[in-house]
Amino acid sequence: MIGPVRGTHDWLDTSLFNFVIATAAHHFKRANFSEIKTPVLEPTELFKRSLGLHTDVVSKEMFTIASHDESDSICLRPEATASVMRAFLAAGQQSLPWKVFVHGPMFRHERPQKGRFREFHQFNLELIGAESIAHDAFTLALFEQLFSQQFKLDSYALLINFLGCADDRAQLRPKLNAFLDMHFDTLCATCKVRKEKNVMRIFDCKNEQCKSLYQTAPYITDHLCVSCEKEWHELKVQLEILAVSYTHTPSLVRGLDYYDKTVFEFVSSALGSQNAFCSGGRYNALATMLGSKTDYPSFGAAIGIDRVALMLEPLRAKLALPQPAAIHAIIPLSSAQHHLALLIADLLFDAGLTVELIVDGDSIKSMMRKANKIGAQYAIIIGPDEVEAGTVSVKTMMTGIEEKVVQRDLVSFLKK
């Protein structure tokens, strides 16, 4: 037996998966977002520039496809924000803010566990050229409405932080380094490396001893410039105006280098250690990281489709899941009626009805059991008597009532 690749899984029932995508797409289209598609294959350089060489994603989690020409290296995309910005810059000037969403598979070579896969699926929302902090507040309110009203979730929390501008972070680094020097011997090996390469990312550490230590570290929100302090205050006020509950988490930094100012995560205890199911923030310098001469202040986020579907599984009864169409099982009693059964199946399908042709069975009893097992609402039974009379027997599976119907009237009868 050949199983799936480690860190991937099969979706044998896609109802919740498709519900998440369809509901999110409808929700954000009402806020004037448009759907786009970007390739799964992207230049490796795209993520080296945008995510940062020393991030876990670039340093050890990328699925890179070997090439004889190093300059032509490509990879399976580990995230979508950089891809959307690349598409925006390649397309030329668009009406700003450019409000788009994209969904599909992403790939990271991580240790698989509950809610974390090597092939995972995201729904990304991006606002490129959205300078005002009001975009951040309104978009967070849109997510809150999606999760509470459309998905009926209640056991989750919104965590937010504000990373300031580049100057703010430059002012914080020596203070943070001085704090880390005082406790250097107690740092984990990863944090010792991050201290030298990208000191802000020490707050992303999962080591419990480090996390406890950093509760007393200097935080960026205590060292904001006048302009950023004003934006941070305005964001909080606007979220309160919109009745969006949140918790300020000073250690929240996100794991990618392009983030600045607003960062956030929606988290749920239902997911275990991988508790974030939607996260993102502001990325004002990403365009210039990718070679643009123009800055495009932007804001975006990704919903983990796999994780949200996992959270929705116990809530199926509350959700407005699309109801499957009525199944019409066509059952010829013997091979002598197969030709007529095929014609009737084709007739019903052409009329827009859902059909199941049951021609494998050694008895009417076994074929009716199969019709019941697949949830058929109607069984259209064709035997020699029906062929001779130009009729079919239509059995309503729920009531057991059986009626003779003239073949030419079958479609109108079933559509009543």
N, C-alpha and C positions, 0 to 999 in steps of 0.2 A: 504493500500500500504506500502510495506517495501522498504525504500530508502537505498542508500549506507551508510556505516559507515562514520561519520563525518571526514572530512579530507582526504577522498578517492574519486576517481571519475572513471567513466567508460570511456573506449576508444572505441567508436562506429565506428570511422574511424581511423585505425592504420597506415595509409599511411605515415604521417609525422614522427610518433613515430619510425616506422621501418626504414624509410629513415635515420634518425639521427644515429641509431645503425649501419646499414649496411655501411653507408658512413664513419663513424668514424672507424669501424673495417677495412675496405679496406685501408683507409688512413694510419693507424698505422701499419698494416701488411707490408706495403711498407717500413717502418722503422724497420722491423724485430721484431715487437712485436707479441706475441702469445696469443691466447685466453685461459683463464682458467675459471673454475667455482668453486665457494665456496658456502657453505650452507647458507641459510637464517637464520637458527638457529645457534647461537654461545654461548659459555660460557660467562656469564655475567662478569666474572673476566677478560676476554680478554680486555674489554673496560674500566673497572675500572683501569687497569694497564696502558693502552695506552693513553686514552683520558684525564684522570685525574679525581679524585673523586669530585673536585670542579667545573668541567665544567658543563654548563647547560645540556648537553646531558646526562651525567651520573647522575647528581643530581636530574633531574626532567623530562627528556624526553624519557627515555628508556622504551620499552615495555618488561617487565620482566615476565617470566612464572613462577608461583608459584610452589615450590617444597618442599617436606617434608625435604629434605636434603639441607641445605643452601649451602653446598660445591658443589652441583650439579645444581646450579641455571643457567638457560639458558634464552636467550633473543632473540628478533627479531633484527637482525643487524641494528645499526643506521648509519653505514658507512662501507666502504669496505677495506680501507688501512690496518687496523689492521688484518682483516681476511686474506688478501693476505700475510702479513708478517708471520702470524701463519702458513699458508699453506707452505710457503717457509721453515720455520724452521722445520716443521714436516716432510717434504719430504727429508731433508738432503741436502748435497752439490749439488748446481746447477752451471752451467756455469755462470759466472758473467760478466757484469751485467745481472741479470735475468729480462728480459723485457716482461711484460705481461699486458693484459687488462682483465677486467671482467665487466659485466653489469647485472643489475637486480634491484629488489625493495629493498629499505631501509625504515626504520620505526623510526619516532620520534614523541613523543606526544607534538606537538607544536600547537599554535593557528593558525588554518587555515586561509589563505588569498590568494590573487592572487599570483600564483607562489610558494606557500608553502603548502605542503600537509603532512599528517601523514603517508601515504604510498607514497613515491616518488621513482623515478627511476634515477639511475646514471650509467654513463659509466666511469669506473676508469682505469687509466693508471698508472702503477708502474714500476720504475726502481730500483731494489734492488741490492746493491753492486755497485752503480754508484757514485764513490767518486769525480770525477772532476766536477768543477762548469760548465765546458763546456756542460755537460749533461743537466743542467738546461736551459742554453741558447738555445740549439738545440731543446729541448722538447717544450719550449715556442714558438719557431719559427714554430714547427709542428702544435701547436694549432692555431697560427695565420693564417697559410695557410689553415687549415681546416675551420675556421670560415669565412675567407674572400673569398677564392677561391671555396670551395665546398658548403658551406652554403649560400654564397652571402650576408653575413651580412656586414653592414657598420656603424651602429650607436652603436658602443661599444668602450670600452677603456680597456687597460691593466694597472692595478695598481700593483706595486711591492714594496717590502720592504726587508730589510735584518736584521734578528734578532740576528746575531752573534752567538757566542758559549756560553756554559754554564758560562764560566768565565766572558764574557762580560756582560751577564745579571745579574750575581752576583755583578759586579761593578756598574751597573746602579741602582739596587734596592734601596740602601740607598739614592741616589740622588732623585729618583722618590718618595720614601716615604717622604722625607723632603719636596718636593714640595706639596704633597698631604696633609701633616700635616698643611701647611700654609693655605690651602683652605678646610680643612676638613668639615666645617659646610655647605659648598655649594655642597658637593658630594651627589649623590643619594644613597639610601640605598644599592643598589647592589654594587656600587663602594666601599662603606665603607667595605663591606664584602670581596670583591676582593682584597682590599688593604692588608688585613691580610692573605688571603689564597693564592693568585696568582696575585701579583701586576701588572704584565705586561698585564693582561686581562682587566684592566680598560680602555684600548684603544679600546676595543670591545664594549664599552657602546653605547647604542642608544639614551640616554637622551641628548637632544639638549644643555642643560646647561653644562653638563659634556663635551660634544664634543667640545664646544666652549672654555672651560677652558683648555682642553688638547692641544690646539694649541700652548700653551706657555710652555708645559711640556718638560722635558729633554727626548730626543729620543735616541734609541739604536744606530742608525747609526752615532751619534756623539760621541759614546763611544766604538768603536770597537778596538780590539787588532790589532797588526800589520798584523797578518796572515789573519784575517777576513776582515780587511780593503782592503787588496790586492785582496781577492776573490770578495768582493763587487764591487771594481773598475773593475775587470776583467769581471764580469757578465754584467755590463753596457756597456763596450766596445764591448763585443761579441754580445749583442743584437743590438747594432748600426751597427756592421759589417753585421749582418743578416737582417738589415732593419726592425727590430721589434720596432714599436713605443710603448712607455710606459710612465707612470707617476709615479715618486717616491712618495709614500704615507707613510710618516714616522709613522703614527698611525696604519697602517695595521699590525695586529698581528695574525689573524685567531683565532678560538675559541677552538682549541684542544692543549693539552699539549705537544704532541710529535713533534711539528714543531720547527725547528731552521734554522738559516741562511735564505735562500731564501723563501719568501712567496709571493703569488700573487693572484689576482682575475681578471677575465674578467667580466666587468659590462656593463649593458645597461639600459638606461633610459626607454626603452620600457617595462620594467618589473615592474615598480613602486618601492615600498620600498624594495622589495626582488630583488635587481638588479644584484646580482652575478649569472652568469650562468655557470661558470667554475672557480675552485679555487683549490689551493693546495700549495705545497712547498716541502722543504727538511726536512727529518726526520732521522737524522743520529744516534739517540740513541734508536729508537723504538725497535730494536731487543733485546737490553739489558734490556729494560723495560719489555719485555715478557719472560725474563729468559735466553736469550742466553749469552754465555760466550764470544762471538765474536761480535764486532760491524760490522754492515753492512750499511755504509752510503748510503742513498737512496733518491729518489725524486719521487713525484707522484702528481696526480691531479684527480679531478672528474668533469665530465660534467653533469649538470642537464638536463636530457633528456626531462622532462616535460617542463622546462623553455625554452630550445632551440626550441622545437616544437611550443611553444607559440609564439616565435619570428619569426618562419618561416611561420606561417599561412598567413601573408599578402604577402609573397614572393613566393607562390606556383608556379606562372607562370614562375618564373626565374629558378626553380630548375629542375634538371634532375631526376624527380620522375619516377619510373618504370611505364610503361604504362600497364594497365590491358589487359589481353588476350581477344581476340574477343569471345563474348558470342554467342553460338548457341542455340536458343530457339526452343525446339521441341514441337509442338502443335498438338495433336490429336483432331479431330473435335468432337469425341464422345467417350464414354467408349469402343465402339466396336474396336477402333484403339489403345487402351492402350497397348495391348501386343506388337504390332509392334513398338509403340513409345518407350517402354522400351528397346527393342532389339536395336533400332537405337541409343538411348541414350548411351547404353552400348558400342556399336560399336565406336561411336565418342569419348567417354571418353577413351577407350582403345587405340585409335589412337593419344591421347595426346591433344585433343581439349577440350575447356571449354564448358560445356553443362548446360542448365537449362530446366528441364522437367516441362512444364506448363499443368497440367491436372485438375486444379480447375478453372472452368469458365463456365458460362451458355451460352456463345456465342463466336463465333470466334472474334467478335469485342472486347469483354472484354479481351480475352486472348492476342490479338495483342496489346491492350493498356498496358497490363502487360509486354509484351516483350519489348515494347518501353520504359517503365518506368525503367526497369532494365538495359537499355542500350545495348540490344542485337543488334549485327551487322547483324545476319541472323535469319530468322524464317523458320524452317523446318516444313511444314504443311502436315499433314497426314489425308486424308479423305477416304471415301469408294472407290472413283475412283482411288486414288493412290494405295490403297491396291490391287485392282483388276489388275492394270497395272504394279505393281512391281516398282513404282516410288515414289518420294516425290516431293512436290513443295517447292523450295528454294526461299525465298523472301529476297532481299537485302534491309534492313530497310532504309538506307540512300537515296537510289534512287527510291525505290518502285518497281524495276524490279523483276519479278517473273519468274523462269525457272523450267521446269520439268527435274528431274535428276533420272536416274535409280538407284535404291537403292544400288546395288553393286558398283556403281561408285561414291557414295556420298562422301566418305572420300577424294579421289583424287581430286574431284571437289572443295571441300571446302579448300583444302590445296594449291590450285593454287594461 
